[in-house]
Amino acid sequence: MKNESTISTKGQVTIPARVRKELNLQPQDKVHFEVEAGKVVLRPVRREDLLAVYNSVDTEGKATNIHTIREETEKAVGEQAAKEGT
């Protein structure tokens, strides 16, 4: 049995029931798409995956948010690029 789906005009596809069952995918679950050697690999994003990266950014004990982290990262990248002359 083939697991095929048609791409809609909005670029959407339906994950076949057999695949959803095999991966235990439920409505509102998130999936990750990756292209590997010309093939698309679909992986479920599990809560455990998200928890594994929680607190992975060292904030040196400062209360911070994603906007602050982004600004500091952009600043650091800019400073590094200036040092390298790029």
C-alpha positions as CSV (number, residue, x, y, z in Angstrom):
1,M,0.0,0.0,0.0
2,K,1.4,3.4,-1.0
3,N,1.3,6.3,1.4
4,E,0.6,9.1,-1.1
5,S,-0.9,12.5,-0.7
6,T,-1.6,15.4,-3.1
7,I,-0.1,18.9,-2.6
8,S,-2.9,21.5,-2.4
9,T,-2.7,24.9,-4.0
10,K,-1.6,26.3,-0.6
11,G,1.3,23.8,-0.5
12,Q,-0.4,21.7,2.1
13,V,-0.5,17.9,2.3
14,T,-2.4,15.4,4.4
15,I,-0.3,12.9,6.3
16,P,-1.8,9.5,5.5
17,A,-3.7,7.8,8.4
18,R,-1.3,4.9,8.3
19,V,1.7,7.2,8.8
20,R,-0.1,9.2,11.5
21,K,-0.8,6.0,13.4
22,E,2.7,4.6,13.0
23,L,4.2,7.9,14.4
24,N,1.4,8.3,16.9
25,L,0.6,11.8,15.6
26,Q,-2.4,13.6,17.0
27,P,-4.2,16.8,15.9
28,Q,-2.1,19.9,16.9
29,D,1.2,17.8,17.1
30,K,4.2,19.5,15.4
31,V,6.4,17.8,12.8
32,H,9.8,18.6,11.5
33,F,10.7,18.3,7.8
34,E,14.3,17.8,6.7
35,V,15.7,17.2,3.3
36,E,18.3,14.4,3.3
37,A,20.0,13.3,0.0
38,G,17.0,14.5,-2.1
39,K,14.4,12.9,0.2
40,V,12.1,14.5,2.7
41,V,12.2,13.1,6.2
42,L,9.3,13.9,8.5
43,R,9.9,13.6,12.2
44,P,7.5,14.2,15.1
45,V,8.5,17.0,17.4
46,R,8.0,15.6,20.9
47,R,7.6,17.5,24.1
48,E,10.7,15.8,25.4
49,D,12.7,17.2,22.5
50,L,11.6,20.7,23.5
51,L,12.4,20.1,27.1
52,A,15.9,19.0,26.2
53,V,16.8,22.4,24.9
54,Y,15.0,24.4,27.6
55,N,17.5,26.5,29.5
56,S,20.2,25.6,27.1
57,V,21.1,29.3,26.6
58,D,23.4,30.6,29.3
59,T,21.9,33.8,30.6
60,E,24.5,34.1,33.4
61,G,21.6,34.2,35.9
62,K,20.0,37.3,34.4
63,A,16.2,37.3,33.7
64,T,15.9,37.5,30.0
65,N,13.5,36.8,27.1
66,I,13.9,35.7,23.5
67,H,14.0,39.3,22.2
68,T,17.0,40.1,24.5
69,I,18.8,36.9,23.5
70,R,18.2,37.6,19.8
71,E,19.5,41.2,20.2
72,E,22.6,40.1,22.1
73,T,23.3,37.3,19.5
74,E,23.0,39.7,16.6
75,K,25.3,42.2,18.3
76,A,27.9,39.5,19.0
77,V,27.7,38.2,15.4
78,G,28.1,41.8,14.1
79,E,31.1,42.4,16.4
80,Q,32.7,39.1,15.2
81,A,32.1,40.0,11.6
82,A,33.7,43.4,12.1
83,K,36.8,41.8,13.7
84,E,37.1,39.4,10.7
85,G,36.6,42.3,8.3
86,T,33.6,40.8,6.6
